[in-house]
């Protein structure tokens, strides 16, 4: 188990470039299974979860060629769907949450798919009902072997239909869209997710020959086609990493510029940080954050304590609430952090409290943070990263703290952040990777 040793109290200065978006990459790479023709993808983040998915596709028979940094070619002309029944596949897929994204493409193209219960972060219940509900509405048969934790879907003649999703699941919508593009007839998906990464998937599929209307809205209309062709696609910068860098700059009183952020695809993320009192400005397609000794949380118009809560797009992404929470610990003022979607994602706050933060964990979904206004620095300590997003939040806390901190189980951070220690050390951080 690797660790980070962090010397806190150092300000950063310079430029950072966000990696490609992890959540988009998992969908886009899975979509390569829909065609036997070559698909070229650039700006792929070379992080553990993405590399594991690429390796999984190779085991399935996809020819993968790396042609440059973050640039890969995929040719899925010799896929063996029976590999999904092997113990090798079950071991690999069970350790990767993103493996669920291959079900839709495999079902659409080969008429059957199998999947063990996928792994990933332990952040609460993450049900797959929406995925399989959509497949069944398209005409597939579904079975779940509870004893073996094995999902099975079969459907050689998928047919378009109307469906109202029970939740606007991003991965669920993506999986259903990938199944529907090769189904006969018209599929209408209401209450569809509309995040930028889902929009990116739809735009890629359209370039491959799919017919999708309503992209960017919660009502998608898909006219099935007989086959799809190859294409080229560039992945957006990761909005979660961009938000992490903004929070890091505020906590460490750093002056940084985040380059090429695709600002128009960040939604309310910049304004949400401004509500915490963090100064930032748009410069072209870059974000500039000046060094700031103090920042004060806004209140509502009537003076009541502000709440920052996650919501489906265009609301605030739940993946950034851990960062907002840790940044609030050194603000002036108070805020209620409400994590609506996952009931275990706030359980890392005990580590922040041990570092000196003033936080009341109200229940599994809500935490009240009383800002210290940087009058009392957090204390360095030994910690364990419980998941990707909490891990980077603890890294931010350690970088701002007095003394030395150690974060164990940093494989969790590596799953979502590419060479984060090397990139931050180049602009002044003091992070040592310990094997």
Backbone torsions as a table, in degrees:
resi	resn	phi	psi	omega
1	UNK	NA	117.5	-178.3
2	UNK	-80.7	161.4	-178.0
3	UNK	-139.4	159.6	168.7
4	UNK	-108.1	133.0	169.1
5	UNK	-107.0	119.0	-172.2
6	UNK	-118.0	124.8	170.6
7	UNK	-91.5	116.3	-175.3
8	UNK	-85.3	168.6	173.7
9	UNK	93.5	7.9	-179.4
10	UNK	-103.2	134.2	175.2
11	UNK	-85.2	152.2	179.4
12	UNK	-107.2	155.0	177.2
13	UNK	-153.5	124.5	178.9
14	UNK	146.5	-157.9	-176.1
15	UNK	-115.7	144.7	174.9
16	UNK	-129.3	145.7	174.5
17	UNK	-119.4	125.4	-178.6
18	UNK	-69.7	145.0	175.9
19	UNK	-71.2	171.6	172.6
20	UNK	-64.8	153.8	-174.2
21	UNK	-72.2	122.2	179.1
22	UNK	-59.8	-49.7	-174.5
23	UNK	-65.0	-33.8	175.1
24	UNK	-70.4	-42.5	-176.4
25	UNK	-58.6	-41.2	-178.7
26	UNK	-62.2	-37.0	178.3
27	UNK	-73.4	-47.0	-174.9
28	UNK	-63.8	-43.6	-179.7
29	UNK	-64.3	-40.7	178.3
30	UNK	-63.1	-34.8	-178.9
31	UNK	-65.2	-18.5	177.6
32	UNK	-62.3	-21.2	179.7
33	UNK	-71.4	-10.7	-176.3
34	UNK	-79.6	-11.2	-176.0
35	UNK	-140.0	147.4	173.9
36	UNK	-82.5	-5.3	-177.3
37	UNK	-88.3	166.3	-174.9
38	UNK	-72.7	133.7	174.3
39	UNK	-121.6	125.1	179.9
40	UNK	-107.4	127.7	-177.6
41	UNK	-125.1	131.2	178.3
42	UNK	-117.0	163.7	-177.9
43	UNK	63.7	32.6	174.8
44	UNK	-73.9	126.6	176.2
45	UNK	-73.3	125.9	-177.1
46	UNK	-90.7	68.9	180.0
47	UNK	-111.1	167.2	-170.1
48	UNK	-57.3	-48.3	-175.9
49	UNK	-62.4	-39.0	-178.8
50	UNK	-72.4	-43.2	179.0
51	UNK	-61.8	-39.0	178.8
52	UNK	-64.6	-37.4	177.5
53	UNK	-67.6	-40.9	177.8
54	UNK	-62.0	-43.3	178.1
55	UNK	-62.5	-36.5	178.7
56	UNK	-63.9	-42.9	178.1
57	UNK	-63.6	-38.5	177.7
58	UNK	-61.9	-42.3	178.7
59	UNK	-63.1	-27.6	179.6
60	UNK	-79.5	-8.7	179.0
61	UNK	111.7	2.4	178.4
62	UNK	-76.4	133.1	175.5
63	UNK	-83.7	119.2	-177.4
64	UNK	-117.7	128.3	179.5
65	UNK	-127.0	122.6	174.9
66	UNK	-87.7	121.1	-175.8
67	UNK	-110.5	0.9	179.5
68	UNK	174.2	-179.3	179.4
69	UNK	-64.5	115.6	179.4
70	UNK	70.9	12.9	-178.5
71	UNK	-118.9	123.9	-176.3
72	UNK	-134.9	149.7	171.7
73	UNK	-113.7	136.5	-178.8
74	UNK	-123.6	129.3	174.6
75	UNK	-128.6	107.7	-175.9
76	UNK	-100.9	57.9	-177.8
77	UNK	-99.1	1.2	-177.9
78	UNK	-141.2	44.8	-176.6
79	UNK	-77.1	136.5	177.3
80	UNK	-110.0	97.5	-178.6
81	UNK	-64.3	-19.6	178.6
82	UNK	-69.8	-16.8	176.5
83	UNK	-60.1	-25.0	-178.8
84	UNK	-66.6	-12.5	178.6
85	UNK	-95.9	-1.4	-176.6
86	UNK	-84.4	158.2	177.6
87	UNK	-67.1	-31.3	178.3
88	UNK	-61.1	-46.9	179.3
89	UNK	-62.9	-43.8	-177.0
90	UNK	-62.4	-38.1	178.9
91	UNK	-66.6	-45.6	-178.8
92	UNK	-67.1	-46.7	-175.8
93	UNK	-68.8	-34.7	-178.0
94	UNK	-66.3	-21.7	-179.9
95	UNK	-96.5	7.4	-173.9
96	UNK	-137.9	111.1	-179.8
97	UNK	-59.2	-38.5	-177.1
98	UNK	-66.7	-10.9	-179.7
99	UNK	-64.0	-20.8	180.0
100	UNK	-63.5	-20.7	-176.4
101	UNK	-72.2	-12.4	-179.9
102	UNK	-84.1	-11.4	-175.0
103	UNK	-64.0	-49.1	-178.9
104	UNK	-57.4	-52.0	179.2
105	UNK	-61.6	-42.1	-179.3
106	UNK	-66.2	-42.5	177.7
107	UNK	-61.5	-44.8	-176.8
108	UNK	-64.2	-39.6	-172.7
109	UNK	-91.1	-32.9	-173.5
110	UNK	-117.6	-5.5	173.2
111	UNK	83.6	0.7	177.8
112	UNK	-162.1	151.0	179.3
113	UNK	-153.4	150.4	-179.9
114	UNK	-131.7	147.2	-177.4
115	UNK	-155.6	127.2	170.6
116	UNK	-74.7	164.9	177.0
117	UNK	-60.0	119.2	-173.9
118	UNK	-73.4	156.1	179.3
119	UNK	-91.5	-145.1	-178.6
120	UNK	117.6	-164.5	-177.4
121	UNK	-64.1	145.0	174.6
122	UNK	-93.6	78.3	-175.4
123	UNK	-118.6	14.1	-179.8
124	UNK	121.2	-175.0	-175.8
125	UNK	-69.0	128.3	179.7
126	UNK	-132.6	81.2	-171.8
127	UNK	-74.3	157.3	-178.9
128	UNK	-111.2	11.7	-176.0
129	UNK	-54.9	-40.8	-177.3
130	UNK	-60.2	-41.5	179.4
131	UNK	-57.9	-54.9	-172.9
132	UNK	-74.4	-29.0	173.5
133	UNK	-59.8	-44.1	179.5
134	UNK	-63.9	-42.0	178.9
135	UNK	-62.4	-41.4	179.9
136	UNK	-66.8	-37.5	176.4
137	UNK	-62.2	-29.5	177.6
138	UNK	-80.1	-4.8	176.0
139	UNK	109.3	3.7	-179.9
140	UNK	-80.3	151.8	173.9
141	UNK	-95.0	139.5	-174.4
142	UNK	-123.7	136.0	174.3
143	UNK	-135.2	144.1	175.2
144	UNK	-128.4	119.1	177.3
145	UNK	-92.1	100.1	-174.6
146	UNK	-65.5	-33.5	-179.0
147	UNK	-64.3	-40.7	-178.4
148	UNK	-100.1	0.6	-175.8
149	UNK	51.5	49.7	-175.8
150	UNK	-121.8	126.0	176.3
151	UNK	-96.9	144.7	-179.6
152	UNK	-141.1	129.9	175.3
153	UNK	-131.1	138.9	178.4
154	UNK	-138.0	139.1	178.3
155	UNK	-177.1	101.1	-177.7
156	UNK	-86.0	-12.7	-179.6
157	UNK	-130.8	66.9	179.1
158	UNK	-66.2	139.1	-178.1
159	UNK	-127.8	138.7	179.3
160	UNK	-63.2	151.0	-177.7
161	UNK	-160.4	175.5	172.9
162	UNK	-93.3	138.6	174.5
163	UNK	-145.3	143.8	174.5
164	UNK	-112.3	110.8	-176.9
165	UNK	-69.4	141.1	-179.6
166	UNK	-72.2	-21.4	172.4
167	UNK	-150.1	152.1	-177.7
168	UNK	-82.9	61.9	-178.9
169	UNK	-71.5	129.9	-179.9
170	UNK	-67.7	-51.6	-178.8
171	UNK	-68.5	-35.5	177.4
172	UNK	-63.3	-46.4	177.8
173	UNK	-60.8	-45.0	-178.9
174	UNK	-60.7	-43.7	-179.4
175	UNK	-63.5	-42.9	-179.3
176	UNK	-68.0	-41.1	177.4
177	UNK	-58.7	-44.4	-177.8
178	UNK	-67.0	-29.9	175.6
179	UNK	-75.5	-37.5	-172.8
180	UNK	-74.7	-25.6	-175.3
181	UNK	-64.6	-23.5	178.6
182	UNK	-107.3	5.5	177.3
183	UNK	-80.7	153.2	177.9
184	UNK	-78.6	142.7	178.9
185	UNK	86.2	-166.4	-174.2
186	UNK	-108.6	132.1	175.8
187	UNK	-110.6	131.2	176.2
188	UNK	-117.2	122.7	-178.4
189	UNK	-114.6	113.6	178.1
190	UNK	-103.8	149.5	-172.0
191	UNK	64.8	34.1	176.3
192	UNK	-75.0	149.1	171.5
193	UNK	-67.3	152.2	-179.1
194	UNK	-136.5	25.0	176.6
195	UNK	-55.7	154.4	178.2
196	UNK	-53.2	-35.1	-178.3
197	UNK	-70.3	-33.5	174.7
198	UNK	-69.4	-37.6	175.7
199	UNK	-62.4	-40.5	178.1
200	UNK	-60.4	-43.0	178.2
201	UNK	-60.6	-46.4	-179.1
202	UNK	-62.3	-41.5	179.7
203	UNK	-64.4	-38.3	176.9
204	UNK	-64.6	-45.1	-179.7
205	UNK	-63.1	-36.5	177.5
206	UNK	-63.2	-41.6	176.7
207	UNK	-64.1	-26.5	178.5
208	UNK	-81.3	-7.9	178.0
209	UNK	117.1	0.1	178.8
210	UNK	-73.0	159.1	178.1
211	UNK	-119.0	102.7	-174.9
212	UNK	-129.5	126.8	176.4
213	UNK	-113.7	155.1	177.9
214	UNK	85.0	16.7	-178.4
215	UNK	-60.0	129.7	-177.6
216	UNK	98.1	-7.3	177.5
217	UNK	-113.7	178.2	178.3
218	UNK	-95.4	14.6	176.5
219	UNK	-129.3	104.5	-178.1
220	UNK	-104.4	138.7	175.8
221	UNK	-122.0	123.5	-174.2
222	UNK	-123.4	120.2	173.6
223	UNK	-97.4	116.5	-175.5
224	UNK	-63.9	146.3	176.9
225	UNK	-123.1	165.8	-176.6
226	UNK	-76.2	-29.8	-178.7
227	UNK	-162.6	163.8	178.1
228	UNK	-122.2	153.8	179.5
229	UNK	-109.1	-174.0	-179.3
230	UNK	-79.6	170.8	179.7
231	UNK	-166.6	178.7	171.7
232	UNK	-122.0	147.1	-176.1
233	UNK	-150.2	140.2	174.7
234	UNK	-115.5	129.8	-177.0
235	UNK	-80.1	140.0	178.0
236	UNK	-65.3	157.5	171.4
237	UNK	-65.8	152.3	-173.1
238	UNK	-78.7	112.7	-178.8
239	UNK	-64.4	-27.5	-179.8
240	UNK	-70.7	-41.0	177.8
241	UNK	-68.0	-38.2	177.7
242	UNK	-60.2	-46.7	177.1
243	UNK	-62.5	-36.9	177.7
244	UNK	-63.0	-40.1	179.5
245	UNK	-67.2	-37.6	177.8
246	UNK	-62.4	-48.2	179.2
247	UNK	-62.9	-38.8	179.0
248	UNK	-62.9	-41.7	179.6
249	UNK	-61.8	-43.6	-179.1
250	UNK	-65.1	-43.3	-177.0
251	UNK	-67.4	-32.6	-175.1
252	UNK	-104.0	8.7	179.7
253	UNK	54.3	47.8	-174.8
254	UNK	-103.9	155.9	174.7
255	UNK	-111.7	107.0	-178.0
256	UNK	-134.9	157.2	172.9
257	UNK	-119.7	125.9	177.0
258	UNK	-98.2	119.2	-170.6
259	UNK	-89.1	145.3	168.7
260	UNK	49.2	63.8	-171.9
261	UNK	-92.4	-3.5	-172.6
262	UNK	53.9	59.9	-169.3
263	UNK	-53.4	-39.9	-176.0
264	UNK	-66.5	-13.8	178.4
265	UNK	-99.9	9.4	-178.6
266	UNK	-90.6	-8.6	178.0
267	UNK	59.5	-133.4	-175.6
268	UNK	-91.2	9.0	-178.2
269	UNK	-58.0	-51.4	179.7
270	UNK	-58.8	-44.8	-179.3
271	UNK	-66.7	-30.4	177.8
272	UNK	-66.5	-38.2	174.9
273	UNK	-68.7	-35.4	177.0
274	UNK	-62.3	-32.2	178.0
275	UNK	-65.3	-23.5	174.3
276	UNK	-84.0	-1.0	179.3
277	UNK	93.4	7.1	-177.0
278	UNK	-83.3	127.1	178.6
279	UNK	-83.4	132.6	172.8
280	UNK	-155.6	152.3	179.9
281	UNK	-138.6	147.6	177.3
282	UNK	-85.2	128.7	175.6
283	UNK	-125.3	94.6	-173.4
284	UNK	67.3	-118.1	175.6
285	UNK	-108.5	18.8	177.1
286	UNK	-107.0	161.7	171.9
287	UNK	-119.1	125.9	177.6
288	UNK	-106.1	127.5	177.1
289	UNK	-117.8	114.1	179.2
290	UNK	-77.5	160.3	173.8
291	UNK	-64.3	134.0	-172.2
292	UNK	-139.6	116.1	-177.2
293	UNK	-71.1	-34.5	-178.5
294	UNK	-142.3	152.3	173.8
295	UNK	-144.2	140.9	-172.3
296	UNK	-117.8	130.0	-179.6
297	UNK	-71.4	135.1	175.1
298	UNK	-68.9	159.5	168.9
299	UNK	-113.2	169.3	172.8
300	UNK	-70.6	168.4	-175.1
301	UNK	-55.8	-35.6	-178.6
302	UNK	-85.4	5.7	177.7
303	UNK	89.8	-1.7	-178.7
304	UNK	-75.4	160.1	-176.0
305	UNK	-66.4	134.8	-178.2
306	UNK	-75.1	148.0	173.8
307	UNK	-114.0	133.1	171.7
308	UNK	-112.2	119.2	-174.8
309	UNK	-131.9	151.5	175.9
310	UNK	-81.1	159.9	179.6
311	UNK	-162.2	161.9	175.5
312	UNK	-65.8	153.2	-177.9
313	UNK	-57.5	135.6	14.9
314	UNK	-90.7	22.9	174.1
315	UNK	-74.1	-176.0	-175.2
316	UNK	-78.3	130.6	-179.2
317	UNK	-64.5	135.9	179.8
318	UNK	-64.7	-21.7	-177.5
319	UNK	-67.8	-13.7	-179.1
320	UNK	-102.5	-4.5	-175.7
321	UNK	-64.2	-31.8	177.2
322	UNK	-62.5	-38.8	178.4
323	UNK	-68.5	-45.3	178.3
324	UNK	-58.6	-39.6	-179.1
325	UNK	-63.3	-47.0	-177.1
326	UNK	-69.4	-35.0	178.0
327	UNK	-65.3	-36.3	-179.0
328	UNK	-65.5	-23.0	-177.0
329	UNK	-64.3	-23.9	-179.3
330	UNK	-111.3	14.1	177.9
331	UNK	-83.2	176.6	167.8
332	UNK	-102.8	121.2	-178.0
333	UNK	115.6	-174.3	-176.8
334	UNK	-129.6	156.9	179.7
335	UNK	-152.7	149.1	173.3
336	UNK	-103.3	120.9	176.4
337	UNK	-95.2	121.4	-176.8
338	UNK	-118.3	104.4	178.5
339	UNK	-93.3	98.0	-172.2
340	UNK	-79.7	-31.8	-165.8
341	UNK	-86.3	-33.2	-174.7
342	UNK	-127.7	129.2	-171.2
343	UNK	-87.6	0.0	-179.8
344	UNK	-121.2	5.6	-171.4
345	UNK	-77.7	-16.4	-179.2
346	UNK	-96.1	1.9	-174.8
347	UNK	-71.4	-5.8	177.4
348	UNK	-80.8	-5.6	-174.3
349	UNK	-66.6	-19.7	177.5
350	UNK	-60.8	-32.9	178.2
351	UNK	-68.3	-39.9	176.8
352	UNK	-65.7	-37.4	178.3
353	UNK	-65.3	-38.2	176.2
354	UNK	-64.7	-26.9	178.2
355	UNK	-81.0	-7.0	177.5
356	UNK	112.6	0.3	179.3
357	UNK	-69.5	149.1	178.2
358	UNK	-102.4	99.9	-176.0
359	UNK	-135.8	136.5	171.6
360	UNK	-111.6	115.8	176.1
361	UNK	-82.6	103.1	-173.5
362	UNK	-71.0	-42.1	-180.0
363	UNK	-166.5	-179.2	-176.8
364	UNK	-58.8	-16.2	-175.1
365	UNK	-110.5	-12.9	-172.3
366	UNK	-134.1	139.6	175.6
367	UNK	-136.7	133.1	176.4
368	UNK	-98.6	125.6	-175.7
369	UNK	-113.8	125.9	174.9
370	UNK	-103.9	113.1	-174.7
371	UNK	-68.3	141.5	-179.7
372	UNK	-89.5	-6.2	179.3
373	UNK	54.3	28.1	178.7
374	UNK	61.5	13.4	175.3
375	UNK	-74.8	-27.5	176.6
376	UNK	-127.3	113.5	-178.9
377	UNK	-71.6	149.2	171.2
378	UNK	-65.3	154.8	-179.2
379	UNK	-101.7	138.9	175.4
380	UNK	-66.5	146.3	-179.8
381	UNK	-162.2	173.1	175.5
382	UNK	-89.5	135.8	-175.5
383	UNK	-142.4	168.8	174.7
384	UNK	-125.8	132.3	178.6
385	UNK	-78.3	117.7	-178.0
386	UNK	-84.0	-28.1	178.7
387	UNK	-157.6	177.0	-173.5
388	UNK	-59.4	-53.1	-171.4
389	UNK	-74.3	-40.4	174.8
390	UNK	-63.6	-35.1	179.9
391	UNK	-60.6	-45.2	-179.8
392	UNK	-72.9	-30.3	174.9
393	UNK	-63.3	-41.5	177.2
394	UNK	-67.2	-33.8	176.0
395	UNK	-63.1	-43.4	177.8
396	UNK	-61.3	-44.3	179.2
397	UNK	-60.8	-43.2	-178.5
398	UNK	-65.6	-37.1	179.9
399	UNK	-66.9	-25.4	-179.8
400	UNK	-94.7	-9.8	-172.0
401	UNK	-81.7	162.3	172.1
402	UNK	-82.2	134.7	177.2
403	UNK	89.4	-162.8	-174.5
404	UNK	-108.8	137.1	176.4
405	UNK	-120.5	154.4	173.8
406	UNK	-126.9	128.4	175.7
407	UNK	-112.6	117.4	178.6
408	UNK	-91.8	168.1	179.0
409	UNK	59.7	42.8	-177.0
410	UNK	-74.5	-1.7	170.7
411	UNK	-57.0	-30.8	177.1
412	UNK	-62.6	-42.0	178.4
413	UNK	-68.2	-41.2	-179.5
414	UNK	-63.2	-24.0	177.8
415	UNK	-63.6	-25.2	-175.3
416	UNK	-123.1	-11.3	-175.5
417	UNK	-131.7	121.6	-173.2
418	UNK	-85.4	118.3	176.5
419	UNK	47.7	44.3	-173.5
420	UNK	-61.7	-36.4	-179.6
421	UNK	-66.2	-44.3	-178.8
422	UNK	-64.0	-43.5	-177.4
423	UNK	-67.1	-39.1	-179.5
424	UNK	-75.2	-34.4	178.6
425	UNK	-63.2	-29.4	-179.4
426	UNK	-66.0	-22.0	-179.9
427	UNK	-114.8	19.8	168.8
428	UNK	119.8	-3.6	178.7
429	UNK	-73.3	163.7	178.9
430	UNK	-125.7	79.4	-177.3
431	UNK	-121.8	125.8	179.8
432	UNK	-116.5	126.4	178.1
433	UNK	-84.5	124.0	-177.3
434	UNK	-111.6	120.8	179.8
435	UNK	-71.2	NA	NA
